[in-house]
Amino acid sequence: MRSGDHIRTAVGAGCAALLVLSLAACGAGGHRSAAARVQADDARPRKTVLKRVPGIGDRWWKQVPADSRQVVAVFGAGEDSPDSTVAVFTRHGSVWQQERSWPAHNGRKGWTTHHHEGDLRSPVGVFTLSDAGGVLAAPWAKLPYTRSAGFQAPRSWKRTYWHDFDYVVAIDYNRVKGTPPDDQTRPEGQSKGGGIWLHMDHGSGTSACISQSRSSMEYLLRTLDPALHPVVVMGDRTALND
């Protein structure tokens, strides 16, 4: 069953073999900040009002749906770096507020705007967040949640990777929304990659996913709300400032 009344039942044993393919996929710019614009408009000291998420340029901000009131921003340290910072923002009326932030990892080779299977880079872009799941139960998750032992990382992997998929949130890159994160359907073809998730961290870069601590994943699952139409905006800082 799903969280609430709609936790999906565990996927069948027949999906376990297919899941290995999915798991493999997971294994300073020229724009002035919102704060700077406020200070320029009014020299008097006052509380900063964020009319948009800072650090995200026009190219990407225009892709955030108008009805989205939750943004998970992933700011990569550099185009070729596996290190990043995640910040969660919520819109209250017309004002955005940062809720929390924490360190994270992205693809071990960094970022790309033309992601393909096996390039070890995370895709730069704006993607919806619609489905979650994992090995562990999460009855408090707000997104539709699929619990299944089929998410378990292969025991042939390093021990530090074994708990990566205890909790996951699917990033809607080359996947069908409304399906479990481990669904193998790739609408744009297998060569474009897929199975890109927010998941738990093993201490280094990933194959393409965004990884963070267990407490951070639990926070995301408790916080991300389908009614607020959450999205992730992700990329290295320079690219996101475009």
Backbone as CSV, one residue per row, in Angstrom:
resi,resn,N_x,N_y,N_z,CA_x,CA_y,CA_z,C_x,C_y,C_z
1,MET,0.833,-1.204,0.000,0.000,0.000,0.000,0.853,1.233,0.000
2,ARG,0.323,2.410,-0.404,1.047,3.666,-0.452,0.983,4.349,0.902
3,SER,1.798,5.444,1.059,1.683,6.238,2.261,0.292,6.819,2.310
4,GLY,-0.237,6.993,3.579,-1.639,7.334,3.687,-2.424,6.128,3.249
5,ASP,-3.323,6.368,2.262,-4.146,5.282,1.737,-3.607,4.727,0.452
6,HIS,-2.410,5.197,-0.022,-2.038,4.807,-1.369,-0.578,4.395,-1.497
7,ILE,-0.016,3.669,-0.485,1.317,3.110,-0.643,1.223,1.919,-1.576
8,ARG,2.085,1.896,-2.612,2.014,0.811,-3.569,2.490,-0.484,-2.949
9,THR,1.984,-1.612,-3.401,2.485,-2.901,-2.977,3.866,-3.122,-3.561
10,ALA,4.652,-4.010,-2.932,6.022,-4.265,-3.372,6.035,-4.819,-4.774
11,VAL,7.033,-4.413,-5.546,7.146,-4.916,-6.911,7.497,-6.383,-6.884
12,GLY,7.118,-7.118,-7.910,7.320,-8.552,-7.975,8.755,-8.926,-8.195
13,ALA,9.039,-10.223,-7.921,10.410,-10.695,-8.077,10.880,-10.562,-9.504
14,GLY,9.947,-10.589,-10.455,10.323,-10.486,-11.861,10.943,-9.154,-12.195
15,CYS,10.684,-8.119,-11.358,11.256,-6.794,-11.625,12.680,-6.671,-11.102
16,ALA,13.089,-7.618,-10.259,14.388,-7.464,-9.604,15.519,-7.397,-10.605
17,ALA,15.443,-8.259,-11.644,16.522,-8.251,-12.634,16.570,-6.944,-13.390
18,LEU,15.368,-6.405,-13.723,15.332,-5.136,-14.440,15.856,-3.999,-13.586
19,LEU,15.659,-4.127,-12.248,16.047,-3.043,-11.357,17.539,-2.793,-11.397
20,VAL,18.336,-3.837,-11.674,19.782,-3.660,-11.707,20.179,-2.582,-12.697
21,LEU,19.457,-2.522,-13.847,19.734,-1.485,-14.840,19.460,-0.116,-14.270
22,SER,18.336,0.005,-13.526,17.978,1.294,-12.953,18.968,1.702,-11.884
23,LEU,19.379,0.740,-11.038,20.302,1.045,-9.963,21.639,1.508,-10.514
24,ALA,22.040,0.966,-11.661,23.322,1.351,-12.245,23.338,2.827,-12.595
25,ALA,22.162,3.349,-12.960,22.078,4.766,-13.307,22.212,5.646,-12.084
26,CYS,22.063,4.971,-10.892,22.103,5.772,-9.676,23.416,5.629,-8.948
27,GLY,23.978,4.239,-9.394,25.162,4.122,-8.560,25.688,5.577,-8.060
28,ALA,29.542,31.312,-10.251,29.213,32.660,-9.938,28.922,33.335,-11.255
29,GLY,27.778,33.687,-11.507,27.381,34.154,-12.838,27.157,35.634,-12.907
30,GLY,26.595,36.107,-14.056,26.422,37.535,-14.266,25.088,38.052,-13.770
31,HIS,24.244,37.196,-13.152,22.944,37.651,-12.695,23.049,38.179,-11.277
32,ARG,22.473,39.315,-11.024,22.430,39.850,-9.677,21.471,39.033,-8.847
33,SER,21.786,38.837,-7.565,20.914,38.072,-6.688,19.665,38.872,-6.368
34,ALA,18.631,38.157,-5.856,17.400,38.836,-5.446,17.708,39.835,-4.337
35,ALA,18.596,39.446,-3.416,18.943,40.341,-2.314,19.574,41.621,-2.840
36,ALA,20.459,41.496,-3.828,21.126,42.675,-4.385,20.123,43.602,-5.035
37,ARG,19.147,43.030,-5.738,18.140,43.866,-6.398,17.327,44.635,-5.369
38,VAL,16.994,43.974,-4.231,16.226,44.648,-3.193,17.009,45.825,-2.642
39,GLN,18.314,45.594,-2.333,19.117,46.674,-1.782,19.271,47.830,-2.769
40,ALA,19.354,47.530,-4.065,19.489,48.582,-5.065,18.231,49.419,-5.150
41,ASP,17.070,48.786,-4.964,15.801,49.500,-5.063,15.526,50.366,-3.832
42,ASP,16.081,49.951,-2.694,15.771,50.680,-1.474,16.974,50.587,-0.553
43,ALA,17.677,51.667,-0.326,18.896,51.648,0.459,18.623,51.473,1.947
44,ARG,17.383,51.663,2.386,17.078,51.508,3.799,17.183,50.044,4.200
45,PRO,17.729,49.700,5.381,17.811,48.314,5.836,16.415,47.710,5.959
46,ARG,16.261,46.526,5.443,14.996,45.828,5.582,15.210,44.349,5.303
47,LYS,14.258,43.557,5.693,14.354,42.117,5.502,14.329,41.783,4.010
48,THR,15.253,40.885,3.591,15.314,40.491,2.194,14.051,39.729,1.787
49,VAL,13.472,40.126,0.690,12.293,39.455,0.151,12.703,38.751,-1.136
50,LEU,12.545,37.448,-1.184,12.925,36.671,-2.358,11.725,36.481,-3.278
51,LYS,11.765,37.146,-4.414,10.702,36.983,-5.395,10.945,35.767,-6.283
52,ARG,12.155,35.185,-6.189,12.488,33.964,-6.895,13.646,33.307,-6.147
53,VAL,13.949,32.098,-6.488,15.043,31.399,-5.828,16.365,31.978,-6.327
54,PRO,17.220,32.492,-5.440,18.488,33.091,-5.866,19.433,32.039,-6.437
55,GLY,20.274,32.474,-7.368,21.249,31.581,-7.970,20.750,30.863,-9.204
56,ILE,19.478,31.078,-9.568,18.897,30.440,-10.751,18.580,31.523,-11.774
57,GLY,19.222,31.457,-12.935,19.043,32.461,-13.966,17.738,32.323,-14.736
58,ASP,17.484,33.295,-15.604,16.221,33.359,-16.345,15.935,32.102,-17.168
59,ARG,16.981,31.557,-17.809,16.775,30.387,-18.675,16.088,29.258,-17.931
60,TRP,16.521,28.995,-16.706,15.986,27.875,-15.948,14.753,28.279,-15.149
61,TRP,14.735,29.512,-14.630,13.590,29.936,-13.825,12.303,29.936,-14.653
62,LYS,12.431,30.249,-15.937,11.248,30.227,-16.803,10.673,28.817,-16.957
63,GLN,11.462,27.798,-16.666,11.004,26.421,-16.796,10.338,25.883,-15.523
64,VAL,10.419,26.657,-14.441,9.728,26.259,-13.213,8.240,26.523,-13.411
65,PRO,7.392,25.491,-13.306,5.952,25.685,-13.525,5.373,26.757,-12.612
66,ALA,4.419,27.496,-13.121,3.828,28.595,-12.360,3.153,28.121,-11.077
67,ASP,2.679,26.864,-11.070,1.978,26.364,-9.890,2.911,25.695,-8.881
68,SER,4.200,25.673,-9.155,5.147,25.055,-8.222,5.379,25.970,-7.027
69,ARG,5.217,25.404,-5.830,5.458,26.149,-4.598,6.558,25.522,-3.752
70,GLN,7.208,24.493,-4.303,8.363,23.892,-3.648,9.466,23.686,-4.684
71,VAL,10.666,24.157,-4.360,11.818,23.969,-5.232,12.960,23.361,-4.424
72,VAL,13.471,22.238,-4.909,14.702,21.675,-4.380,15.808,22.130,-5.333
73,ALA,16.661,23.023,-4.873,17.737,23.554,-5.708,19.029,22.806,-5.390
74,VAL,19.652,22.250,-6.425,20.928,21.546,-6.266,22.000,22.357,-6.973
75,PHE,22.889,22.961,-6.195,23.932,23.818,-6.735,25.257,23.057,-6.733
76,GLY,25.704,22.635,-7.909,26.974,21.935,-8.021,28.147,22.874,-7.839
77,ALA,29.222,22.363,-7.213,30.403,23.183,-6.960,31.123,23.558,-8.250
78,GLY,31.016,22.740,-9.277,31.678,23.026,-10.543,31.229,22.052,-11.610
79,GLU,31.473,22.392,-12.862,31.014,21.574,-13.976,31.543,20.148,-13.904
80,ASP,32.754,19.965,-13.394,33.377,18.643,-13.340,33.509,18.115,-11.913
81,SER,32.771,18.716,-10.988,32.876,18.343,-9.574,31.718,17.443,-9.143
82,PRO,31.965,16.472,-8.243,30.900,15.634,-7.713,30.243,16.221,-6.467
83,ASP,30.697,17.382,-6.034,30.203,17.989,-4.795,29.141,19.048,-5.077
84,SER,28.122,19.083,-4.229,27.046,20.053,-4.423,26.399,20.400,-3.097
85,THR,25.511,21.375,-3.148,24.721,21.812,-1.994,23.257,21.802,-2.390
86,VAL,22.421,21.235,-1.530,20.977,21.211,-1.754,20.324,22.252,-0.858
87,ALA,19.400,23.014,-1.401,18.617,23.976,-0.623,17.149,23.821,-0.988
88,VAL,16.290,23.823,0.012,14.848,23.660,-0.207,14.153,24.995,0.003
89,PHE,13.340,25.396,-0.972,12.612,26.660,-0.926,11.115,26.406,-1.035
90,THR,10.334,27.203,-0.311,8.880,27.139,-0.386,8.336,28.523,-0.709
91,ARG,7.350,28.574,-1.593,6.733,29.859,-1.945,5.517,30.104,-1.067
92,HIS,5.495,31.267,-0.433,4.373,31.703,0.385,3.793,32.950,-0.278
93,GLY,2.663,32.799,-0.933,2.130,33.901,-1.721,3.055,34.146,-2.897
94,SER,3.641,35.343,-2.961,4.573,35.664,-4.048,6.024,35.669,-3.579
95,VAL,6.260,35.227,-2.347,7.589,35.292,-1.750,8.136,33.886,-1.519
96,TRP,9.416,33.681,-1.888,10.090,32.407,-1.665,10.898,32.458,-0.382
97,GLN,10.879,31.368,0.371,11.615,31.285,1.625,12.470,30.024,1.634
98,GLN,13.744,30.164,1.986,14.600,28.989,2.108,14.309,28.299,3.431
99,GLU,14.093,26.989,3.369,13.771,26.219,4.557,15.017,25.592,5.173
100,ARG,15.773,24.844,4.370,16.974,24.172,4.860,17.973,24.014,3.716
101,SER,19.218,23.703,4.078,20.221,23.353,3.075,21.201,22.370,3.697
102,TRP,21.911,21.599,2.820,22.855,20.598,3.306,23.796,20.196,2.171
103,PRO,24.950,19.611,2.513,25.882,19.140,1.484,25.363,17.879,0.813
104,ALA,25.776,17.667,-0.443,25.303,16.510,-1.207,26.342,16.145,-2.258
105,HIS,26.058,15.075,-2.998,26.907,14.669,-4.122,26.061,14.523,-5.380
106,ASN,26.704,14.722,-6.519,26.062,14.528,-7.821,26.925,13.559,-8.624
107,GLY,26.732,13.500,-9.932,27.513,12.605,-10.766,29.009,12.774,-10.537
108,ARG,29.739,11.657,-10.502,31.156,11.738,-10.128,31.994,12.526,-11.120
109,LYS,31.518,12.688,-12.364,32.238,13.510,-13.339,31.643,14.901,-13.481
110,GLY,30.612,15.209,-12.681,30.044,16.545,-12.701,28.687,16.625,-13.371
111,TRP,28.535,17.598,-14.288,27.236,17.968,-14.847,27.288,18.046,-16.371
112,THR,26.114,17.931,-16.998,26.009,18.083,-18.445,24.599,18.508,-18.819
113,THR,24.495,19.279,-19.901,23.174,19.633,-20.443,22.742,18.634,-21.512
114,HIS,23.586,17.629,-21.763,23.264,16.593,-22.762,23.581,15.220,-22.177
115,HIS,22.875,14.877,-21.134,23.130,13.617,-20.430,22.823,12.416,-21.315
116,HIS,23.685,11.391,-21.201,23.394,10.128,-21.867,23.829,8.986,-20.955
117,GLU,23.320,7.805,-21.224,23.575,6.636,-20.399,25.076,6.424,-20.191
118,GLY,25.472,6.323,-18.908,26.835,5.968,-18.577,27.854,7.084,-18.609
119,ASP,27.426,8.342,-18.772,28.435,9.414,-18.837,28.923,9.872,-17.463
120,LEU,28.289,9.362,-16.403,28.685,9.661,-15.019,28.541,11.142,-14.683
121,ARG,27.646,11.819,-15.396,27.329,13.222,-15.117,25.835,13.365,-14.850
122,SER,25.490,14.280,-13.966,24.078,14.561,-13.682,23.539,15.556,-14.706
123,PRO,22.282,15.399,-15.101,21.711,16.326,-16.085,21.361,17.681,-15.468
124,VAL,21.735,18.742,-16.144,21.345,20.087,-15.729,19.910,20.320,-16.199
125,GLY,19.062,20.865,-15.325,17.703,21.149,-15.774,16.711,21.312,-14.650
126,VAL,15.455,21.433,-15.055,14.326,21.561,-14.142,13.444,20.342,-14.343
127,PHE,13.200,19.590,-13.266,12.453,18.344,-13.370,11.437,18.253,-12.229
128,THR,10.267,17.730,-12.537,9.257,17.535,-11.501,9.651,16.370,-10.603
129,LEU,9.057,16.351,-9.409,9.248,15.283,-8.430,7.879,14.722,-8.094
130,SER,7.601,13.506,-8.529,6.230,13.001,-8.392,6.101,11.668,-7.680
131,ASP,7.197,10.893,-7.537,7.100,9.550,-6.964,8.314,9.246,-6.105
132,ALA,8.103,8.418,-5.083,9.170,8.054,-4.163,9.078,6.566,-3.837
133,GLY,10.077,6.084,-3.117,10.072,4.674,-2.738,11.334,4.325,-1.991
134,GLY,11.546,3.021,-1.776,12.751,2.587,-1.104,12.602,1.253,-0.422
135,VAL,13.695,0.799,0.162,13.704,-0.463,0.904,12.917,-0.315,2.199
136,LEU,13.040,0.837,2.845,12.398,1.060,4.133,11.000,1.659,3.980
137,ALA,10.195,1.430,4.988,8.857,2.032,5.009,8.971,3.519,5.328
138,ALA,8.062,4.299,4.779,8.008,5.736,5.062,6.547,6.165,5.087
139,PRO,5.802,5.725,6.119,4.364,6.031,6.172,4.058,7.509,6.252
140,TRP,5.075,8.318,6.569,4.881,9.759,6.685,5.208,10.481,5.384
141,ALA,5.602,9.740,4.356,5.917,10.379,3.069,4.647,10.938,2.450
142,LYS,4.758,12.100,1.840,3.599,12.721,1.194,3.505,12.348,-0.283
143,LEU,4.643,12.174,-0.936,4.603,11.710,-2.321,4.151,10.250,-2.351
144,PRO,3.511,9.789,-3.417,3.212,8.360,-3.557,4.485,7.545,-3.352
145,TYR,4.428,6.544,-2.462,5.625,5.849,-2.016,5.513,4.347,-2.239
146,THR,6.505,3.772,-2.922,6.572,2.337,-3.164,7.652,1.722,-2.293
147,ARG,7.249,0.872,-1.364,8.237,0.161,-0.556,8.471,-1.215,-1.170
148,SER,9.738,-1.582,-1.352,10.054,-2.883,-1.942,11.484,-3.279,-1.637
149,ALA,11.676,-4.559,-1.323,13.025,-5.088,-1.162,13.768,-5.058,-2.485
150,GLY,13.022,-4.906,-3.594,13.643,-4.836,-4.912,14.531,-3.617,-5.096
151,PHE,14.397,-2.611,-4.221,15.267,-1.443,-4.295,16.660,-1.724,-3.726
152,GLN,16.812,-2.831,-3.038,18.068,-3.126,-2.364,19.245,-3.114,-3.333
153,ALA,20.294,-2.375,-2.967,21.499,-2.347,-3.794,22.147,-3.728,-3.816
154,PRO,22.674,-4.150,-4.952,23.310,-5.470,-5.038,24.419,-5.624,-4.004
155,ARG,24.502,-6.787,-3.378,25.525,-7.032,-2.362,26.913,-7.191,-2.978
156,SER,26.990,-7.226,-4.301,28.293,-7.227,-4.972,28.914,-5.830,-4.975
157,TRP,28.093,-4.801,-4.681,28.604,-3.445,-4.599,29.363,-3.259,-3.282
158,LYS,30.143,-2.210,-3.177,30.826,-1.898,-1.926,29.808,-1.748,-0.795
159,ARG,30.212,-2.175,0.402,29.310,-2.116,1.546,28.785,-0.692,1.786
160,THR,29.614,0.319,1.503,29.185,1.701,1.736,28.016,2.114,0.841
161,TYR,27.739,1.320,-0.217,26.649,1.619,-1.143,25.365,0.864,-0.790
162,TRP,25.399,-0.038,0.155,24.275,-0.946,0.381,22.987,-0.244,0.791
163,HIS,23.107,0.909,1.426,21.898,1.594,1.918,21.514,2.803,1.063
164,ASP,22.110,2.942,-0.099,21.821,4.094,-0.964,20.340,4.248,-1.261
165,PHE,19.650,3.133,-1.421,18.268,3.195,-1.895,17.252,2.821,-0.814
166,ASP,17.667,3.009,0.453,16.702,2.832,1.545,15.552,3.813,1.376
167,TYR,15.870,5.036,0.931,14.861,6.037,0.579,15.267,6.676,-0.746
168,VAL,14.328,6.823,-1.663,14.610,7.503,-2.929,13.421,8.366,-3.336
169,VAL,13.714,9.424,-4.066,12.698,10.235,-4.739,13.090,10.286,-6.204
170,ALA,12.194,9.863,-7.069,12.498,9.850,-8.502,12.542,11.272,-9.049
171,ILE,13.587,11.572,-9.801,13.671,12.815,-10.563,13.072,12.524,-11.932
172,ASP,12.085,13.294,-12.344,11.336,12.972,-13.561,12.121,13.343,-14.818
173,TYR,13.247,12.677,-14.976,14.062,12.767,-16.183,13.889,11.463,-16.944
174,ASN,13.384,11.534,-18.172,13.215,10.365,-19.042,12.522,9.209,-18.321
175,ARG,11.414,9.506,-17.678,10.621,8.482,-17.003,9.145,8.836,-17.111
176,VAL,8.287,7.902,-16.747,6.845,8.121,-16.769,6.389,8.515,-15.369
177,LYS,5.829,9.707,-15.236,5.311,10.144,-13.944,4.185,9.227,-13.484
178,GLY,4.069,9.085,-12.169,2.999,8.275,-11.621,3.326,6.801,-11.550
179,THR,4.566,6.425,-11.834,5.009,5.039,-11.730,6.060,4.949,-10.631
180,PRO,6.328,3.746,-10.092,7.370,3.607,-9.068,8.723,4.083,-9.605
181,PRO,9.610,4.555,-8.738,10.911,5.035,-9.203,11.703,4.011,-10.001
182,ASP,11.481,2.724,-9.742,12.245,1.689,-10.438,11.605,1.235,-11.742
183,ASP,10.563,1.912,-12.191,9.963,1.578,-13.487,11.003,1.792,-14.586
184,GLN,11.080,0.843,-15.524,12.138,0.853,-16.534,11.797,1.619,-17.816
185,THR,10.597,2.143,-17.921,10.185,2.821,-19.148,11.015,4.088,-19.370
186,ARG,11.567,4.236,-20.554,12.372,5.398,-20.926,11.742,6.040,-22.163
187,PRO,10.843,7.023,-21.987,10.122,7.628,-23.115,11.025,8.186,-24.204
188,GLU,12.212,8.677,-23.846,13.130,9.270,-24.825,14.195,8.283,-25.294
189,GLY,14.047,7.014,-24.911,15.010,6.005,-25.337,16.062,5.708,-24.286
190,GLN,16.606,4.500,-24.328,17.571,4.058,-23.334,18.863,4.865,-23.372
191,SER,19.260,5.347,-24.537,20.536,6.066,-24.660,20.546,7.383,-23.884
192,LYS,19.350,7.921,-23.590,19.253,9.175,-22.839,19.417,8.962,-21.343
193,GLY,19.541,7.705,-20.928,19.700,7.417,-19.508,18.383,7.496,-18.765
194,GLY,18.421,7.280,-17.474,17.217,7.295,-16.650,17.527,6.719,-15.284
195,GLY,16.484,6.504,-14.494,16.692,6.014,-13.145,17.508,6.983,-12.307
196,ILE,17.271,8.269,-12.492,18.012,9.297,-11.751,17.178,9.726,-10.554
197,TRP,17.754,9.572,-9.381,17.010,9.754,-8.135,17.715,10.713,-7.182
198,LEU,16.952,11.221,-6.234,17.484,11.732,-4.977,17.554,10.519,-4.056
199,HIS,18.716,10.235,-3.498,18.808,9.056,-2.622,19.877,9.268,-1.560
200,MET,20.080,8.253,-0.735,21.022,8.370,0.379,22.465,8.294,-0.097
201,ASP,23.344,8.915,0.694,24.725,9.150,0.289,25.656,8.035,0.751
202,HIS,26.666,7.739,-0.084,27.702,6.787,0.302,29.062,7.473,0.456
203,GLY,29.065,8.801,0.408,30.285,9.535,0.703,31.079,10.016,-0.486
204,SER,30.574,9.794,-1.709,31.290,10.244,-2.904,30.315,10.420,-4.049
205,GLY,30.823,10.757,-5.227,29.971,10.997,-6.383,29.171,9.778,-6.810
206,THR,28.154,10.017,-7.624,27.231,8.972,-8.073,27.373,8.753,-9.578
207,SER,26.518,7.879,-10.105,26.496,7.682,-11.558,25.758,8.818,-12.261
208,ALA,24.803,9.443,-11.583,24.064,10.588,-12.131,23.102,11.175,-11.099
209,CYS,22.832,10.419,-10.040,21.853,10.821,-9.033,22.380,11.925,-8.118
210,ILE,21.498,12.406,-7.247,21.854,13.366,-6.205,21.725,12.644,-4.876
211,SER,22.815,12.576,-4.112,22.787,11.830,-2.855,23.037,12.744,-1.668
212,GLN,22.391,12.394,-0.539,22.515,13.173,0.678,22.310,12.267,1.888
213,SER,22.435,12.807,3.071,22.344,12.018,4.292,20.944,11.438,4.480
214,ARG,20.870,10.428,5.336,19.572,9.824,5.661,18.617,10.857,6.238
215,SER,19.098,11.692,7.167,18.213,12.688,7.774,17.681,13.664,6.729
216,SER,18.502,14.000,5.738,18.053,14.904,4.676,16.994,14.238,3.808
217,MET,17.173,12.943,3.504,16.165,12.229,2.724,14.859,12.120,3.497
218,GLU,14.944,11.866,4.783,13.724,11.804,5.594,13.012,13.151,5.600
219,TYR,13.790,14.229,5.675,13.197,15.567,5.623,12.485,15.796,4.289
220,LEU,13.123,15.421,3.192,12.499,15.591,1.879,11.201,14.807,1.779
221,LEU,11.209,13.567,2.248,10.006,12.739,2.148,8.875,13.292,3.012
222,ARG,9.213,13.875,4.147,8.186,14.479,5.008,7.676,15.808,4.439
223,THR,8.510,16.472,3.634,8.223,17.842,3.215,7.637,17.954,1.811
224,LEU,8.181,17.193,0.859,7.712,17.309,-0.522,6.254,16.891,-0.611
225,ASP,5.442,17.788,-1.136,3.985,17.619,-1.119,3.446,17.731,-2.544
226,PRO,2.775,16.696,-3.045,2.227,16.768,-4.408,1.331,17.978,-4.620
227,ALA,0.654,18.415,-3.561,-0.242,19.565,-3.688,0.514,20.855,-3.970
228,LEU,1.829,20.861,-3.678,2.645,22.051,-3.917,3.459,21.938,-5.207
229,HIS,3.259,20.848,-5.953,3.896,20.640,-7.260,5.417,20.848,-7.199
230,PRO,6.112,20.035,-6.400,7.556,20.243,-6.227,8.370,19.950,-7.483
231,VAL,9.458,20.685,-7.631,10.400,20.458,-8.728,11.813,20.507,-8.164
232,VAL,12.750,19.912,-8.895,14.164,20.066,-8.590,14.797,20.875,-9.717
233,VAL,15.578,21.882,-9.335,16.368,22.667,-10.294,17.814,22.335,-9.978
234,MET,18.528,21.714,-10.922,19.831,21.157,-10.595,20.874,21.444,-11.665
235,GLY,22.105,21.645,-11.208,23.211,21.916,-12.124,24.363,22.573,-11.398
236,ASP,25.483,22.713,-12.068,26.578,23.451,-11.448,26.192,24.935,-11.388
237,ARG,26.777,25.643,-10.449,26.370,27.039,-10.170,26.473,27.928,-11.407
238,THR,27.532,27.751,-12.186,27.698,28.584,-13.364,26.591,28.335,-14.376
239,ALA,26.272,27.071,-14.613,25.212,26.736,-15.570,23.855,27.246,-15.099
240,LEU,23.561,27.119,-13.812,22.262,27.546,-13.295,22.089,29.058,-13.338
241,ASN,23.162,29.798,-13.355,23.074,31.260,-13.437,22.736,31.747,-14.834
242,ASP,22.685,30.851,-15.798,22.426,31.218,-17.190,21.017,31.780,-17.345
